[in-house]
Amino acid sequence: MLELSAYKKNKKELRDAIAVQLRALREKEGLSIEELSVCTGISVEILRGVEDGKARRLGHLYRLARYYDKQMKIEFY
């Protein structure tokens, strides 16, 4: 079993990695956060949180993956 501190560190690293990838996808598409919000139905506040590494719900990530026509892959090590 992971120690709590290791779990928190891994969770933060995962959120940060997701944030970098999602920001890069948005910028590649030439979209502002406001435009992405309109396209996905996800609030600007939540999108900013996701891009700041504070994603809390998989549902939002799933909607973003669908919008970008990407697959989400979750692996357990």
C-alpha positions as CSV (number, residue, x, y, z in Angstrom):
1,M,0.0,0.0,0.0
2,L,1.3,3.5,-0.8
3,E,2.1,5.8,2.0
4,L,-0.2,8.8,2.2
5,S,2.6,11.2,1.3
6,A,3.6,9.1,-1.8
7,Y,0.0,9.0,-2.8
8,K,-0.4,12.7,-2.6
9,K,2.8,13.3,-4.6
10,N,1.7,10.9,-7.3
11,K,-1.7,12.5,-7.5
12,K,-0.2,15.9,-7.9
13,E,2.2,14.7,-10.6
14,L,-0.7,13.2,-12.5
15,R,-2.7,16.4,-12.3
16,D,0.2,18.4,-13.4
17,A,0.9,16.1,-16.4
18,I,-2.8,16.3,-17.4
19,A,-2.7,20.1,-17.1
20,V,0.3,20.4,-19.4
21,Q,-1.2,18.2,-22.0
22,L,-4.7,19.8,-22.0
23,R,-3.2,23.3,-22.2
24,A,-1.1,22.3,-25.1
25,L,-4.1,20.8,-26.9
26,R,-6.1,24.0,-26.4
27,E,-3.3,26.2,-27.6
28,K,-2.7,24.0,-30.6
29,E,-6.4,24.4,-31.5
30,G,-5.9,28.2,-31.1
31,L,-8.7,28.4,-28.5
32,S,-9.1,30.7,-25.6
33,I,-10.4,29.2,-22.3
34,E,-13.7,31.0,-22.9
35,E,-14.1,29.5,-26.4
36,L,-13.3,26.0,-25.0
37,S,-15.9,26.6,-22.3
38,V,-18.5,27.3,-24.9
39,C,-17.5,24.2,-27.0
40,T,-17.5,21.8,-24.1
41,G,-20.1,23.2,-21.7
42,I,-17.4,23.2,-18.9
43,S,-17.2,26.5,-17.0
44,V,-14.2,28.7,-17.4
45,E,-13.5,28.4,-13.7
46,I,-13.3,24.6,-13.9
47,L,-11.2,24.7,-17.1
48,R,-8.7,27.1,-15.4
49,G,-8.5,24.7,-12.5
50,V,-7.8,21.8,-14.8
51,E,-5.1,23.7,-16.5
52,D,-3.6,24.7,-13.2
53,G,-3.3,21.0,-12.1
54,K,-6.4,21.0,-9.9
55,A,-8.6,18.6,-11.9
56,R,-11.0,16.9,-9.4
57,R,-13.5,15.0,-11.6
58,L,-12.9,12.5,-14.3
59,G,-16.1,13.6,-16.0
60,H,-14.6,16.9,-17.0
61,L,-11.5,15.1,-18.3
62,Y,-13.7,12.7,-20.3
63,R,-15.6,15.6,-21.8
64,L,-12.4,17.3,-22.8
65,A,-11.0,14.1,-24.3
66,R,-14.2,13.7,-26.4
67,Y,-14.0,17.3,-27.6
68,Y,-10.4,16.8,-28.7
69,D,-11.2,13.4,-30.1
70,K,-8.7,11.7,-27.8
71,Q,-8.8,8.6,-25.7
72,M,-8.2,8.6,-22.0
73,K,-6.0,5.8,-20.7
74,I,-5.7,5.2,-17.0
75,E,-3.1,2.8,-15.8
76,F,-2.5,1.5,-12.3
77,Y,1.1,0.6,-11.4
